Amino acid sequence: MVFARKLAPQYDLLLVARRREPLEALASELRTAHGAVVAVLIADLTDAVQLCNVADRLAAERHLELLVNNAGFGNRGAFWETDLAVIEKMHRLHVMAVVRLTHTALRVLVAQNRGAVVNVASVAAFAHRARNAGYGATKSWLAALTEGVYLDLKRTGSAVRVQALCPGYTYSEFHDLLGEDRRRLAPASLWSTAEEVVDASLKALKKGTLFVVPGWRYRILVALFTKFPRWLRLRLEASGS
Ligand SMILES: NC(=O)c1ccc[n+]([C@@H]2O[C@H](COP(=O)([O-])OP(=O)(O)OC[C@H]3O[C@@H](n4cnc5c(N)ncnc54)[C@H](OP(=O)(O)O)[C@@H]3O)[C@@H](O)[C@H]2O)c1
């Protein structure tokens, strides 16, 4: 929603999600505030047919500028104790939907040698944690895919940009859906607003930065964590530190 609000003054938008009511309300708010053309497409991106419809719509866009692969959800629990259907759904959303939509968008963007794709990953891409195996794995995959595509674009001299946006804890519905108490997860200083995250993303997009970790605290944490020897990272996480 925040990406849409920040982009609406400059761009026409196609909003995609499952719930019609909040999406229509947002579209109407943005049309009134900015006079933008805002289309709404109700789709569950984990459903192959609905995903195909979204991809077809994207492929037909004459002036595609930006794709934001933002849809995602979390879950908690030991891998084998988590409902397999939930794990598979997460992989369809974080992996297969991103494959399809990024591939479709890049065909358009590379041909016009302009535009960008933002893949919303997470700091979990760098810091795999217990009780979060599927989530961490899909977010690492997102970061790896984005890096690979970045290299392809650079090699071919394309002006198209890609970004792996890697936020830490962010105020949204994400943790409400998990039934988690934010105060128990992390101190307030480690929580960002969605505005801060989106501002960091859009600012970095102008410079073509590949990995964007919003917030200096998270940048330090990621820098430290990725320099720890693997045995130390594993020991710390396994002990619950
Ligand atoms: N919040 C955090 O702390 C945090 C931290 C790091 C990364 N992230 C990542 O940030 C991204 C956005 O999450 P958020 O924090 O903004 O959570 P959120 O408030 O729960 O938003 C998730 C969005 O994804 C849509 N969505 C979920 N499942 C979908 C599906 N099957 N098909 C189509 N749309 C679907 C939801 O709309 P509908 O329910 O209407 O479909 C909603 O618009 C996610 O990729 C998440 O992994 C979040």
The ligand as an SDF file (V2000), in Angstrom:
LIG
                    3D

 48 52  0  0  0  0  0  0  0  0999 V2000
    6.6820   -6.7290    8.1120 N   0  0  0  0  0  0  0  0  0  0  0  0
    7.9230   -7.1280    8.2940 C   0  0  0  0  0  0  0  0  0  0  0  0
    8.4730   -7.1070    9.4190 O   0  0  0  0  0  0  0  0  0  0  0  0
    8.7270   -7.5890    7.1010 C   0  0  0  0  0  0  0  0  0  0  0  0
   10.1240   -7.6970    7.2380 C   0  0  0  0  0  0  0  0  0  0  0  0
   10.8720   -8.1050    6.1520 C   0  0  0  0  0  0  0  0  0  0  0  0
   10.2660   -8.3800    4.9410 C   0  0  0  0  0  0  0  0  0  0  0  0
    8.9050   -8.2890    4.8310 N   0  0  0  0  0  0  0  0  0  0  0  0
    8.3190   -8.6130    3.5060 C   0  0  0  0  0  0  0  0  0  0  0  0
    7.6150   -7.4780    3.0550 O   0  0  0  0  0  0  0  0  0  0  0  0
    6.6030   -7.9070    2.1250 C   0  0  0  0  0  0  0  0  0  0  0  0
    5.3140   -7.1770    2.4330 C   0  0  0  0  0  0  0  0  0  0  0  0
    4.8480   -7.6180    3.6930 O   0  0  0  0  0  0  0  0  0  0  0  0
    4.1370   -6.6480    4.7300 P   0  0  0  0  0  0  0  0  0  0  0  0
    5.0090   -6.5240    5.9070 O   0  0  0  0  0  0  0  0  0  0  0  0
    3.6530   -5.4120    4.0590 O   0  0  0  0  0  0  0  0  0  0  0  0
    2.9190   -7.6030    5.1440 O   0  0  0  0  0  0  0  0  0  0  0  0
    1.3460   -7.4060    4.9750 P   0  0  0  0  0  0  0  0  0  0  0  0
    0.9160   -6.1120    5.5680 O   0  0  0  0  0  0  0  0  0  0  0  0
    0.7470   -8.6730    5.4820 O   0  0  0  0  0  0  0  0  0  0  0  0
    1.1470   -7.3160    3.3830 O   0  0  0  0  0  0  0  0  0  0  0  0
    1.2170   -8.4430    2.5460 C   0  0  0  0  0  0  0  0  0  0  0  0
    0.5920   -8.0830    1.2140 C   0  0  0  0  0  0  0  0  0  0  0  0
    0.6860   -9.2110    0.3550 O   0  0  0  0  0  0  0  0  0  0  0  0
   -0.6130   -9.4890   -0.1770 C   0  0  0  0  0  0  0  0  0  0  0  0
   -0.6980  -10.9480   -0.3720 N   0  0  0  0  0  0  0  0  0  0  0  0
   -0.4570  -11.9050    0.5830 C   0  0  0  0  0  0  0  0  0  0  0  0
   -0.6610  -13.1160    0.0550 N   0  0  0  0  0  0  0  0  0  0  0  0
   -1.0240  -12.9300   -1.2440 C   0  0  0  0  0  0  0  0  0  0  0  0
   -1.3830  -13.8070   -2.3200 C   0  0  0  0  0  0  0  0  0  0  0  0
   -1.4240  -15.1320   -2.1420 N   0  0  0  0  0  0  0  0  0  0  0  0
   -1.6990  -13.2720   -3.5150 N   0  0  0  0  0  0  0  0  0  0  0  0
   -1.6800  -11.9390   -3.6910 C   0  0  0  0  0  0  0  0  0  0  0  0
   -1.3480  -11.0500   -2.7260 N   0  0  0  0  0  0  0  0  0  0  0  0
   -1.0420  -11.5560   -1.5310 C   0  0  0  0  0  0  0  0  0  0  0  0
   -1.5900   -8.9890    0.8970 C   0  0  0  0  0  0  0  0  0  0  0  0
   -2.8770   -8.6660    0.3650 O   0  0  0  0  0  0  0  0  0  0  0  0
   -4.1110   -9.7090    0.4430 P   0  0  0  0  0  0  0  0  0  0  0  0
   -4.0890  -10.3350    1.8200 O   0  0  0  0  0  0  0  0  0  0  0  0
   -5.3100   -8.8760    0.1790 O   0  0  0  0  0  0  0  0  0  0  0  0
   -3.8590  -10.7000   -0.6440 O   0  0  0  0  0  0  0  0  0  0  0  0
   -0.8720   -7.7130    1.3410 C   0  0  0  0  0  0  0  0  0  0  0  0
   -1.1520   -6.6670    0.4460 O   0  0  0  0  0  0  0  0  0  0  0  0
    6.5240   -9.4260    2.2590 C   0  0  0  0  0  0  0  0  0  0  0  0
    7.1810  -10.0060    1.1520 O   0  0  0  0  0  0  0  0  0  0  0  0
    7.2860   -9.7330    3.5450 C   0  0  0  0  0  0  0  0  0  0  0  0
    7.8860  -10.9990    3.5270 O   0  0  0  0  0  0  0  0  0  0  0  0
    8.1310   -7.8930    5.8660 C   0  0  0  0  0  0  0  0  0  0  0  0
  1  2  1  0
  2  3  2  0
  2  4  1  0
  4  5  1  0
  4 48  2  0
  5  6  2  0
  6  7  1  0
  7  8  2  0
  8  9  1  0
  8 48  1  0
  9 10  1  0
  9 46  1  0
 10 11  1  0
 11 12  1  0
 11 44  1  0
 12 13  1  0
 13 14  1  0
 14 15  2  0
 14 16  1  0
 14 17  1  0
 17 18  1  0
 18 19  2  0
 18 20  1  0
 18 21  1  0
 21 22  1  0
 22 23  1  0
 23 24  1  0
 23 42  1  0
 24 25  1  0
 25 26  1  0
 25 36  1  0
 26 27  1  0
 26 35  1  0
 27 28  2  0
 28 29  1  0
 29 30  1  0
 29 35  2  0
 30 31  1  0
 30 32  2  0
 32 33  1  0
 33 34  2  0
 34 35  1  0
 36 37  1  0
 36 42  1  0
 37 38  1  0
 38 39  2  0
 38 40  1  0
 38 41  1  0
 42 43  1  0
 44 45  1  0
 44 46  1  0
 46 47  1  0
M  CHG  2   8   1  16  -1
M  END
$$$$
